[in-house]
Amino acid sequence: MVRRRDERGGAYREVYGLTPMMDDRRESDRLVVPQKPPNKAGQPAAEAVEGSERAKGNSPEGHDDRTQRRDMPSAGIERVRQAARKDKQQRFTALLHHVYDVERLRSAYFALKRDAAAGVDGETWQHYGEALGDHLQDLSARIQRGAFRASPVRRAYIPKADGRQRPLGVPTLEDKIVQRAVVEVLNAIYESDFLGFSYGFRSKRSPHHALDALTVGIETRRVNWVLDADIQGFFDTLNHEWLIRFLEHRVADRRVVRLIQKWLRAGVLEDGERRRSEVGTVQGGSISPLLANVYLHYVFDLWVQRWRRTQAQGDVVVVRFADDCAPRRRGEETVM
């Protein structure tokens, strides 16, 4: 069931200067290179350099996400996708039953890495699978009646190129399964909303696609400068309150929203101490990249979409991968 969204959340438009749902958003899954990129009219210039043909020097990579290749979308998810594409202002009121569908949970389980590290409960993929049917039935029932509890993530660190360490969170196996199921359901909605220059952690898109778009823009257009930008500490400082407001523009099923809030509030377990935070989303879980894209869609993508059409002097092209973006300028035109 769906119904049109109300006018709640108007405050974010005042803060970020956005129009309601930013009219003239385009299909974000097209990979087409037109002969001439437009400027401020028609298809956004950023989407014009998304190439279906790979630039020389870029190594090939499969187009599909593993999970997408494994199973075709169910009829229910396909109806959600079609409804989201048809009306950009619909708010979905009944989504949870897609999440606790046992077959969707089963697909999420098999999409996980067999040898991935265990969370704070020590449960492994192999052990859970020994009684998979019973476990998934029990998990489905807990989600349905609201008894599912998110566990704190186990803190782990991986080295960065500059010698520092990047903190990651290792969720429990059941959190991973449920997060994957939620992501699949919400992707059916947001893939029709996300703009064409958003490449990070999306189905049928990869870092190579982002590099191809950047390469096409530089090699085939008159470029004076390229700006590489990164949002400092984005995943650690993401505002929970605004994130929920943004989600509620499309998701009216409070049960799904509460699931996401449980993961945001679960905290991190490090050195035997549980630490909670009112901001940020822990990197490492399946849900974090989607939440990051939703947040940046509203606070960055829609803003730059409007700015480049109403205020920028010249053509603006953007390539964004999660919290990294590459603005480019050609001639007297700004290219992002």
Steps between C-alpha positions, in 0.01 A plus 500: 500500500618851423370846562617846405742652745385795709689827538686397815872554489474840335768625737775325307401694190545823693842393624633373171295715261345203325173492315259217590655184353700712250305461177665378181697214651600244241525125490822425684572162344568620147857475374499706181755739347324759280689694233479830687449542877212736580522800730225591747229357279376152427712215632757611760850542366635271768294215363605576145853368555397170654643268241376161400828466311802469724789744467834352397716383786218416736485137594170317438269412781170317512199729482283322750519474874530142623164512668333644193646223285387231741128566495260691284285747696177358638164614369439697818830688478441566132165660583673724753758597237236583242297704749812694605583582140144599416451747783798670665282627783355170619576389854501124549295387797541121484856379447586282798337185358751516215781506757389203711416287197688177573623458144640853499679428827631177352633683195665757728666219699648336190623838374723538808865404495548153644828586673407847628593586858239430765330774700479537876290183533763283328245352257652383171345449159567126505356438847187706432443306179489163676139572597438776249129439450421514872722803555345698215146416610581621850673812366203578276258465792707732720512766230127469440401549864761768566714281728817515288781671691802658338831408662798733541762456232846367578768759430777405258769705328655479154815689393471799268747603231623794710590275794193576705230246583141506383243389760247246380211331673428129476124435546360170620395251234128563552552875480679447170213289368227743599698801379543341159126432482418860594749634245345290223152634583609864531712485186181431307388847607819704500653377175228701326584807711880508503659724238720383220828634641469287816711186454589368844362167623224475242386203294657483153747777593858477615811715556590425138176654378578815699853510356362451151263795544789713628725390214239570233441847641872582506604346169208611285428843650707818544602471865699763688497348847376207704402530866518192720285543811441281802259550791719478808381241753169457318411152629597601854295821506186415301204656682245237606209740531538639151560152356168377638322809366642432157400133512146593597451689176465161333466245780179532702524151649604583856605141563772524236610838632526355852716216368743753359495699822592184692818463294585867537466477878659158550844647553845344487659242728873565546727366774194361676334841518185591315503850353194672361484812287226738394674562168668291232446161347756223545674391181496128443130417486290470185267779610765773543573565129130533419440736791799706387362526148155600626650769722727642231220483243309760699779717640738499202366351177172691484674819611771484233238397243309819567808721539655403169175576317414828667824661619808341342671687217541228241470126506541299822576129490517292819629151574428391857603171658363486856655798684760568228424717199696637205385838366655606167515838325539556125567836340304745711264226605497314828512120472436296814 
